[in-house]
Amino acid sequence: MIFKKLHLQDFGVFGGDFSKNTIDLEPRPKDGQQRPIILFGGLNGAGKTTTLTAVRLALYGRQSLGKAVTTVSYHQFLSNSIHNPRNQLLTPTSAAVQLDFDFGRRGSVINYSIKRSWSKNSANITELLEIYQDGELIQGLSDEQKQTFLNELIPIGVADLFFFDGEKISELAEDDNNVALADAINRLLGIDIINRLKADLSVYLRNQRKDKLPEDIQHEIHLLESIHQKQHNRYQEALAELESKKIAFIDLSAMKERQLQTVNELGGAWANSRQKEESKEVKLREEKISVTNQIKALIADAAPLSLATTKINGLIKQLTSEQQTKKEQLIQEELKIRIASIKEALLKTLGEKHLQDIETSLNINSDIEPDNRIKIIHDLSASDLNRILHIVNKVVPQQKAELKQLCIRLETIEGDLETIGINIARSPDERRIETYLNELSVTDKKLGVLEAVIDQHKKEAKDALRLAIEALRKLRDSEKEYSVSTSVTNGITLAENTKDLLSQFSVETRKRRIATLENEFLKSFSKLARKDDLLVKAQINPETYSVTLLDSSGNAIDKQKLSAGEKQIYAIAMLEALGRTSNKALPIIIDTPLGRLDSTHRKNLVHNYFSTASHQVLILSTDTEVDEDFYQELAPEISHAFEVEYDPEAGCSTYKEGYFWRHERAQEESRNED
């Protein structure tokens, strides 16, 4: 099978008819070699994933959204998928996707064109499916028969192994309960059909036996059947609504990405923070006033004295010396008084005739004042000197330190204010982006509501499934209890034998195909893994589908201990192994495959997977996943490439041949030639 062209008309972010949005998907030979890879590049939200969505929608319609999607949910999806242009009075009311491909059947190649179109009239959706075989419209089939025809060409269970995205990879990588793997294997082997046939036989047996039971037992069984059917229907409805809401959530998330991109391109990143910046500016200005006032208070106090250290030290020395001189003067005065008192006492005792001897003995006339006495200038008291010493030794250093910290803080505040001023100046006029910001806000609110609805549907599905399982268990217990007392008819015998045969066939089929799957997985993982990866092979239990990962020594590996890259490689290898086990030669479409891989795993994927995965490989990537280096690695296998370019003003994307920088260089070279 070869995809040749994909046509889009007003689908998703792509506006316009088929003539504007037709993509050539057929690999082109270069240098005598058929190159399998067609590379699609686009920023997040630009619409590159629409390629995968459009292919699946064209082929499978409602089934492309999930197993149990209601008609209402599907029509809502189709309605939401009609392009909604920006700044246009008239908006489209219809859309279409068309896929052209060649399909090999019985030794001949048949060309098919699948066109799925729909239109919206008020709240109603009208869908039209057209299938062209070798240019001729296939007629005489109902819509259900047309879809059955497509499902026979490419069963959707098999297509899931060839058309997948990063979410499918993550689902397998993080699938600790083996639910995703079991579903893939069942679809691959057709065991889901066998299980449905067994269930139908069980219903037949139940109906045959029920008529032979007492009325009260029949009533009990009928009641349990009614409860089981009701809860199972409720479970299916909840699942359908859940799938629908998930799709709506993905669409809204993509819309949010585009809106955010538009807002950012218009300066919205600054506008979003403008209010915070302005609020911060007010607080900083208030703090600046407070800090400035504190600095002024310190400058008006003792802090300036720290600027005259030499003079202050000289003053303290002078004041200390003066204080010492004053103490000495007091001592001298006290000494003179004491000498005079002694002299008077001696005169009274000895008489005036001994005056000369007394004065000589007491050195009354000697100079007792020191020669180095300091001149008293300031004449401060001791308490005044102590207060000055406290200010100089304690207050001034403390205020100096405080002043330094305040000045540093003031400088920081002024720097922050300057930065905030620049940020505010960068902000665009709010009126210019007000519409876009309002749209973004509305989308955010819708996403919040959808999250709550999704959680509610999950709870409803879980509750309904629990009640359905409980009713089914009671029903089987009743059947088992009363089956021994019923007479066995030929029809019942054949049904039971057929049911047993189907069980045996299912078991044997699983064993054989799982053995093939294990071998294919070993081949795939070996070529994608690094030399130091722990995982070597996987063993799959055919009953439970539990996967045991083994290292080179045959020891089991805890899957949780694998790195994110190893888990991703495990999932991709398993998908490739499942695809090869199906024996189908289908194109591969893979969306965002490299997001969580290190450089070594990426190189292995580039060299050992993309080039050999299929005869036609469509890779949907961002410029960070497949950058210039990896593009050069892929180049020998690339047939051609497209860039998905989003125009925020028009709210519309277009496919342009080329890939990011190559597209830009081609334009530059063209301008230089002109």
C-alpha positions in Angstrom: 0.0 0.0 0.0 1.2 3.5 -0.9 -0.3 6.8 0.2 -0.2 9.1 -2.8 -2.0 12.3 -1.9 -3.9 13.8 1.0 -6.4 16.6 0.3 -7.9 18.9 2.9 -10.8 21.3 2.6 -11.4 23.7 5.5 -10.3 21.0 7.9 -9.0 22.0 11.4 -6.4 24.9 11.0 -6.2 24.4 7.3 -8.5 26.8 5.4 -9.3 26.7 1.7 -10.3 23.9 -0.7 -8.4 20.9 -2.1 -6.5 23.0 -4.6 -4.8 24.9 -1.7 -4.3 22.0 0.6 -3.1 19.0 -1.3 -0.1 17.2 0.0 2.1 14.8 -2.1 2.8 11.8 0.1 4.3 9.4 -2.5 8.0 8.7 -2.0 10.2 10.1 -4.7 13.2 8.4 -6.2 16.5 10.3 -5.9 19.8 9.2 -7.3 18.3 6.0 -8.5 17.1 5.1 -5.0 13.6 5.0 -3.6 13.7 7.1 -0.4 10.9 6.2 2.0 10.7 9.1 4.4 8.4 12.1 4.0 9.2 14.6 6.8 6.6 17.0 8.2 7.8 19.8 10.5 5.8 22.2 12.6 5.8 24.1 15.9 3.5 22.8 18.6 -0.1 23.8 17.8 0.6 24.6 14.1 -1.4 21.6 12.9 1.2 19.0 11.8 -0.7 16.2 13.7 -3.7 17.0 11.5 -2.0 14.9 8.8 -2.4 11.8 11.0 -5.9 12.8 12.1 -7.0 13.3 8.5 -5.7 9.9 7.3 -7.4 8.1 10.1 -10.6 10.0 9.7 -10.7 9.4 5.9 -10.3 5.7 6.4 -12.3 5.0 9.5 -14.7 7.8 10.2 -16.3 7.5 13.6 -14.1 4.5 14.5 -11.0 6.7 14.2 -12.0 8.4 17.5 -12.3 5.2 19.5 -14.1 2.0 20.1 -17.5 3.2 21.4 -18.0 6.8 20.2 -21.6 7.9 19.9 -23.0 9.5 16.7 -23.6 12.7 18.7 -20.0 12.9 19.9 -18.7 12.1 16.4 -20.9 14.8 14.8 -19.7 17.2 17.4 -16.1 16.3 16.5 -16.9 16.9 12.8 -18.5 20.2 13.6 -15.5 21.4 15.6 -13.2 20.2 12.8 -14.6 22.7 10.3 -12.1 25.5 9.9 -12.9 28.7 11.8 -11.0 31.6 10.2 -10.1 34.8 12.0 -11.4 38.2 10.9 -13.8 36.9 8.3 -17.5 37.6 8.1 -18.4 34.4 6.4 -17.1 31.1 7.9 -17.2 27.7 6.2 -20.0 25.4 7.0 -18.5 22.3 5.4 -15.2 20.4 5.3 -13.7 17.3 3.6 -10.7 15.0 3.6 -9.6 12.8 0.8 -6.9 10.1 0.7 -5.6 8.7 -2.5 -3.6 5.4 -2.3 -2.5 2.4 -4.2 -3.4 -1.0 -2.8 -2.0 -4.4 -4.0 -4.6 -7.1 -4.2 -4.3 -10.5 -5.9 -1.2 -9.5 -7.9 -2.6 -6.2 -9.2 -2.4 -2.6 -8.0 -5.7 -0.8 -7.5 -6.0 2.9 -7.0 -8.4 4.1 -4.4 -9.6 7.6 -3.4 -11.6 7.9 -0.2 -13.4 11.2 0.2 -15.2 12.0 3.4 -17.1 15.3 3.4 -19.6 16.8 5.8 -21.6 20.0 6.2 -23.3 21.7 9.1 -26.8 23.0 9.0 -27.8 24.5 12.4 -27.1 21.7 14.8 -27.2 18.9 12.2 -24.3 17.3 10.5 -24.6 15.6 7.1 -21.8 13.3 6.2 -21.0 11.8 2.8 -18.5 8.9 2.2 -17.4 8.3 -1.4 -15.1 5.5 -2.5 -13.5 5.7 -6.0 -11.8 2.6 -7.4 -9.5 3.3 -10.4 -11.3 6.6 -10.9 -14.8 5.1 -10.8 -17.2 5.8 -8.0 -18.3 2.6 -6.2 -22.1 2.7 -6.1 -24.9 0.6 -4.6 -23.4 0.4 -1.1 -24.9 1.8 2.1 -22.7 3.9 4.4 -22.3 0.9 6.7 -21.3 -1.3 3.8 -18.8 1.3 2.5 -17.2 1.5 5.9 -17.1 -2.3 6.1 -15.3 -2.4 2.8 -12.7 0.0 4.0 -12.2 -2.0 7.2 -11.6 -5.1 5.2 -9.0 -3.3 3.2 -7.1 -2.1 6.3 -8.5 -3.4 9.6 -8.4 -0.6 12.1 -6.8 -2.9 14.7 -3.9 -3.3 12.4 -3.8 0.3 11.4 -3.3 1.3 15.1 0.1 -0.4 14.8 1.1 1.7 11.8 -0.5 5.1 12.3 0.4 6.2 15.8 1.6 9.2 17.8 3.7 10.0 20.9 0.6 9.3 23.1 0.4 5.7 21.8 4.2 5.3 22.4 3.8 6.6 26.0 0.8 4.4 26.5 2.8 1.3 25.7 5.9 2.6 27.5 4.1 3.2 30.8 1.6 0.3 30.5 2.4 -1.5 33.8 -0.9 -3.4 33.7 -0.4 -4.6 30.1 -3.8 -3.2 29.1 -2.6 -1.4 26.0 -0.4 -4.4 24.9 -3.2 -6.9 25.4 -5.6 -4.7 23.3 -3.0 -4.5 20.5 -2.4 -8.2 20.5 -6.1 -9.1 20.5 -6.8 -6.8 17.6 -3.7 -8.1 15.8 -4.8 -11.7 16.2 -8.5 -11.1 15.7 -9.1 -12.5 19.2 -11.5 -9.7 19.9 -13.7 -11.2 17.1 -13.3 -14.7 18.7 -14.3 -13.3 22.1 -17.4 -11.7 20.6 -18.4 -15.0 19.0 -17.9 -16.8 22.3 -20.0 -14.2 24.0 -22.8 -14.6 21.4 -22.7 -18.4 21.9 -23.0 -17.8 25.7 -26.1 -15.7 25.1 -27.5 -18.5 22.8 -26.8 -21.2 25.5 -28.3 -19.0 28.2 -31.5 -18.4 26.2 -31.8 -22.1 25.4 -31.4 -23.2 29.0 -33.4 -20.4 30.5 -36.6 -21.7 29.0 -36.2 -25.0 30.8 -35.7 -23.4 34.3 -38.4 -22.7 36.9 -40.2 -19.4 36.5 -38.7 -17.8 39.6 -35.2 -18.7 38.4 -36.0 -17.4 34.9 -37.1 -14.2 36.5 -33.9 -13.9 38.6 -31.8 -14.6 35.5 -33.8 -12.1 33.5 -33.3 -9.5 36.2 -29.5 -10.1 36.3 -29.3 -9.9 32.5 -31.3 -6.6 32.6 -28.9 -5.2 35.2 -25.8 -6.4 33.4 -27.1 -5.0 30.0 -28.1 -1.7 31.6 -24.7 -1.2 33.4 -22.8 -2.4 30.3 -24.6 0.2 28.1 -23.9 2.8 30.8 -20.3 1.8 30.8 -20.1 2.0 26.9 -21.8 5.4 26.9 -19.4 6.7 29.5 -16.4 5.4 27.5 -17.8 7.0 24.4 -18.3 10.3 26.1 -14.9 10.0 27.6 -13.2 9.5 24.2 -15.2 12.3 22.8 -14.2 14.7 25.5 -10.6 13.6 25.3 -10.6 14.5 21.6 -12.2 17.8 22.3 -9.6 18.4 25.0 -6.8 17.6 22.6 -8.3 20.0 20.0 -8.7 22.7 22.6 -5.2 22.2 23.8 -3.9 22.6 20.2 -6.1 25.8 19.9 -4.6 27.1 23.1 -1.1 26.5 21.8 -2.0 28.5 18.6 -3.6 31.3 20.6 -0.6 31.4 23.0 1.7 31.6 20.0 -0.3 34.5 18.5 -0.3 36.3 21.8 3.4 35.8 22.3 4.2 37.0 18.8 2.2 40.2 19.6 4.2 40.7 22.8 1.6 39.0 25.0 4.3 37.3 27.1 5.1 40.8 28.4 1.4 41.8 28.5 0.6 38.8 30.7 3.1 39.9 33.3 2.5 43.6 33.0 0.0 43.7 35.9 2.5 41.8 38.1 5.3 44.1 37.0 3.3 47.2 37.7 2.3 45.8 41.1 5.9 45.0 41.8 6.9 48.5 40.7 4.5 50.1 43.3 5.9 48.0 46.1 9.5 48.7 45.1 8.8 52.5 45.0 7.2 52.3 48.4 10.2 50.4 49.7 12.6 52.9 48.0 10.9 55.8 49.9 11.2 53.9 53.2 14.9 53.0 52.6 15.7 56.6 51.5 14.1 57.9 54.7 16.1 55.5 56.8 19.3 56.7 55.0 18.4 60.3 55.7 17.8 59.6 59.4 21.2 57.9 59.7 22.9 60.8 57.9 21.2 63.2 60.3 22.5 61.2 63.2 26.0 59.9 64.0 26.6 58.0 60.7 28.5 60.9 59.0 31.1 60.8 61.8 32.4 57.6 60.1 33.7 59.9 57.3 36.1 61.7 59.7 37.9 58.9 61.4 41.3 60.7 61.8 39.8 63.8 63.3 37.5 61.8 65.6 40.4 59.8 66.8 42.4 63.0 67.5 39.5 64.5 69.4 39.0 61.4 71.5 42.8 61.5 72.3 42.5 65.2 73.3 39.4 64.6 75.4 40.9 61.6 77.2 44.1 63.6 77.9 42.1 66.5 79.2 40.2 64.2 81.5 43.4 62.8 82.8 44.8 66.4 83.4 41.7 67.4 85.2 42.1 64.4 87.5 45.7 65.3 88.2 44.6 68.9 89.0 42.1 67.7 91.5 44.7 65.5 93.1 47.1 68.5 93.4 44.4 70.6 94.9 43.5 68.0 97.4 47.2 67.5 98.2 47.7 71.2 98.9 44.7 71.2 101.3 46.1 68.2 103.1 49.6 69.8 103.4 48.1 73.1 104.7 46.2 71.1 107.4 49.4 69.3 108.5 51.3 72.5 108.6 48.7 74.2 110.8 48.7 71.2 113.1 52.5 71.2 113.4 52.6 74.9 114.1 50.2 74.6 116.9 52.2 71.8 118.4 55.8 73.0 117.8 55.2 76.8 117.6 56.1 79.5 115.1 59.8 79.1 115.8 59.8 75.8 113.8 58.0 77.3 110.8 61.1 77.1 108.6 61.8 73.6 109.4 58.2 72.5 108.9 58.0 74.1 105.4 61.3 72.6 104.5 60.2 69.2 105.6 56.9 69.5 103.7 58.5 71.0 100.5 55.9 73.7 100.6 57.7 75.8 98.0 58.6 72.9 95.6 56.8 72.8 92.2 54.6 69.6 92.4 52.8 70.2 89.0 54.0 68.0 86.1 55.8 69.6 83.2 53.7 67.7 80.4 50.3 68.9 81.6 47.7 69.2 78.7 46.0 72.5 78.2 42.3 72.2 79.0 40.3 73.3 75.9 36.9 71.5 76.0 36.5 71.0 79.7 33.9 68.1 79.4 32.5 66.2 82.3 33.2 62.5 82.7 29.6 61.7 81.8 29.9 63.8 78.6 33.1 62.0 77.7 31.5 58.6 78.3 28.6 59.5 76.1 30.9 60.6 73.3 33.0 57.4 73.6 29.7 55.4 73.3 28.7 57.2 70.2 32.1 56.8 68.6 32.8 53.2 69.5 29.3 51.7 69.3 26.8 53.9 67.6 28.9 55.1 64.7 30.1 51.6 63.6 26.6 50.2 63.9 25.0 53.1 61.9 27.9 52.8 59.3 27.0 49.1 58.8 23.3 49.9 58.5 23.9 52.7 56.1 26.0 50.3 53.9 23.2 47.7 53.8 20.6 50.3 53.1 22.7 51.8 50.2 23.1 48.3 48.7 19.4 47.7 49.0 18.6 51.1 47.4 21.0 50.2 44.5 19.2 46.9 44.0 15.8 48.5 44.1 16.8 51.1 41.5 18.2 48.3 39.3 14.9 46.3 39.7 12.9 49.4 38.9 14.9 50.0 35.8 14.4 46.4 34.6 10.6 46.6 35.4 10.4 49.9 33.5 12.0 48.1 30.4 9.6 45.2 30.7 6.6 47.5 31.0 7.8 49.5 28.0 8.0 46.3 26.0 4.4 45.5 26.8 2.1 46.2 23.8 -1.0 48.3 23.9 -3.5 46.1 25.7 -6.2 47.1 23.2 -4.1 45.5 20.5 -4.1 42.0 22.0 -7.2 42.3 24.2 -9.2 40.1 21.8 -6.5 37.4 21.7 -6.2 37.4 25.4 -9.9 37.1 25.8 -9.9 34.1 23.4 -7.1 32.5 25.4 -9.0 33.0 28.6 -12.1 31.5 27.2 -10.1 28.5 26.0 -8.5 28.1 29.4 -11.9 28.0 31.1 -13.2 25.5 28.6 -10.2 23.3 29.2 -10.9 23.5 33.0 -14.5 22.5 32.5 -13.5 19.6 30.2 -11.0 18.3 32.7 -13.8 18.1 35.3 -16.2 16.4 32.8 -13.5 13.9 31.8 -12.9 13.0 35.5 -16.7 12.6 36.0 -17.0 10.3 32.9 -14.0 8.2 34.2 -15.8 7.7 37.5 -19.1 6.9 35.8 -17.4 4.3 33.6 -15.6 2.7 36.6 -18.8 2.5 38.6 -20.9 1.1 35.7 -18.2 -1.5 34.9 -18.1 -2.7 38.5 -21.8 -3.1 38.7 -21.9 -4.9 35.3 -19.2 -7.3 36.4 -21.0 -8.0 39.6 -24.2 -8.8 37.8 -22.4 -11.0 35.3 -20.7 -12.9 38.1 -24.1 -13.6 39.7 -25.6 -14.5 36.4 -22.8 -17.1 35.7 -23.1 -18.5 39.2 -26.9 -19.0 38.6 -26.3 -20.6 35.2 -23.7 -23.0 36.6 -25.9 -23.9 39.5 -28.9 -24.8 37.4 -27.2 -26.1 34.2 -26.8 -29.6 35.5 -30.6 -30.0 35.9 -31.5 -29.1 32.3 -31.8 -31.5 29.4 -29.2 -31.1 26.7 -30.4 -30.6 23.2 -28.4 -31.1 20.0 -28.1 -27.3 19.5 -26.8 -26.8 23.0 -24.3 -29.6 22.6 -23.0 -28.1 19.3 -22.8 -24.6 20.8 -20.9 -25.8 23.8 -18.5 -27.8 21.6 -18.0 -24.8 19.3 -17.3 -22.6 22.3 -14.7 -25.0 23.6 -13.1 -25.2 20.2 -12.9 -21.4 19.9 -11.2 -21.3 23.3 -8.7 -23.9 22.2 -8.1 -22.1 18.9 -7.7 -18.8 20.7 -5.1 -20.3 23.0 -3.1 -22.0 20.3 -3.2 -18.9 18.0 -2.0 -16.7 20.9 0.9 -19.0 21.6 2.1 -19.2 18.1 1.8 -15.5 17.3 3.2 -14.4 20.6 6.3 -16.5 19.9 6.7 -14.7 16.6 6.1 -11.4 18.3 8.9 -12.1 20.9 11.3 -12.8 18.1 10.4 -9.7 16.2 10.7 -7.6 19.3 14.2 -9.0 20.0 15.2 -8.0 16.4 13.7 -4.5 16.7 15.0 -3.7 20.2 18.5 -5.0 19.4 18.9 -2.5 16.6 17.4 0.5 18.5 19.1 0.0 21.9 22.4 1.4 23.2 25.2 -0.9 24.2 24.7 -0.1 27.9 20.9 -0.6 27.8 19.9 -3.3 30.4 16.9 -4.7 28.4 17.7 -7.5 25.9 14.5 -9.3 25.3 10.9 -9.7 26.4 8.8 -12.7 27.3 5.0 -12.4 26.9 2.6 -14.5 28.8 0.0 -15.7 26.3 -2.7 -15.9 29.0 -2.2 -12.6 30.8 -0.1 -10.7 28.3 2.2 -9.8 31.1 5.7 -8.8 29.8 8.8 -10.0 31.6 11.9 -8.0 30.5 15.2 -9.8 30.7 18.8 -8.7 30.6 21.8 -10.4 28.9 22.1 -12.9 31.8 18.4 -13.9 31.6 17.6 -12.0 34.8 14.3 -10.2 35.1 14.4 -6.3 35.0 12.0 -4.1 36.9 10.4 -1.9 34.2 10.2 1.0 36.5 14.0 1.1 36.7 14.3 1.7 32.9 15.1 5.2 31.9 12.5 7.3 30.0 14.5 6.8 26.8 14.7 3.0 27.3 10.9 2.9 27.9 10.4 4.8 24.7 12.6 2.5 22.7 10.9 -0.5 24.3 7.5 0.9 23.1 8.7 1.7 19.6 10.3 -1.7 19.3 7.1 -3.4 20.4 5.0 -1.4 17.9 7.4 -2.4 15.1 7.3 -6.0 16.2 3.5 -6.0 16.3 3.4 -4.5 12.8 5.8 -7.1 11.4 3.9 -9.9 13.1 0.7 -8.7 11.3 2.4 -9.4 7.9 0.8 -6.2 6.5 2.8 -4.0 4.2 1.4 -0.6 5.2 2.9 2.9 5.4 3.9 4.1 8.8 2.8 7.5 10.2 4.5 8.4 13.5 4.0 11.7 15.3 6.5 13.3 17.7 8.6 10.2 18.2 11.8 11.7 19.6 10.7 13.8 22.5 12.1 11.8 25.4 15.1 10.2 23.8 18.8 10.9 24.4 21.2 11.5 21.5 22.3 7.9 21.2 18.8 6.5 21.1 17.9 9.1 18.6 20.7 8.2 16.3 19.8 4.5 16.5 16.2 5.4 15.7 17.3 7.5 12.8 19.7 4.9 11.3 18.0 1.7 12.2 14.2 2.3 12.4 13.0 5.2 10.2 14.8 4.0 7.1 13.7 0.3 7.4 10.3 0.5 9.2 8.3 0.5 6.0 8.5 1.4 2.3 6.8 4.7 3.2 7.3 6.5 6.5 5.6 9.8 7.4 7.4 11.5 10.3 5.7 14.4 12.1 8.2 16.4 14.1 9.1 19.7 15.7 12.3 21.6 14.9 13.8 20.5 18.2 13.2 16.8 17.6 14.6 16.7 14.1 17.1 19.6 14.2 19.8 20.3 11.6 22.1 17.6 12.8 19.4 14.9 12.8 18.1 16.2 9.5 21.5 15.5 8.0 21.5 12.0 9.5 18.1 11.3 7.9 18.8 13.1 4.6 19.9 10.0 2.6 16.5 8.5 3.3 14.3 11.6 3.0 12.2 11.8 -0.2 10.9 15.3 0.5 9.7 17.4 3.4 7.0 19.8 4.4 6.8 22.7 6.9 3.4 23.4 8.5 3.4 27.2 8.9 0.8 28.9 11.0 -0.4 32.5 10.3 -1.6 34.0 13.6 -3.3 36.9 11.9 -5.4 34.7 9.7 -5.7 31.9 12.2 -4.8 29.4 9.4 -2.0 27.0 8.6 -0.5 25.9 5.2 1.8 23.2 4.0 5.0 24.5 2.4 7.5 22.2 0.8 10.8 22.4 2.7 11.8 22.0 6.3 12.4 25.0 8.6 15.9 26.3 7.9 16.0 24.6 4.5 12.9 26.4 3.6 14.4 29.7 4.8 17.7 29.1 3.0 15.8 28.3 -0.3 14.0 31.6 0.0 17.3 33.4 0.7 19.0 31.7 -2.3 16.0 32.6 -4.5 16.2 36.3 -3.4 20.0 36.3 -4.1 19.4 34.9 -7.6 16.8 37.6 -8.3 
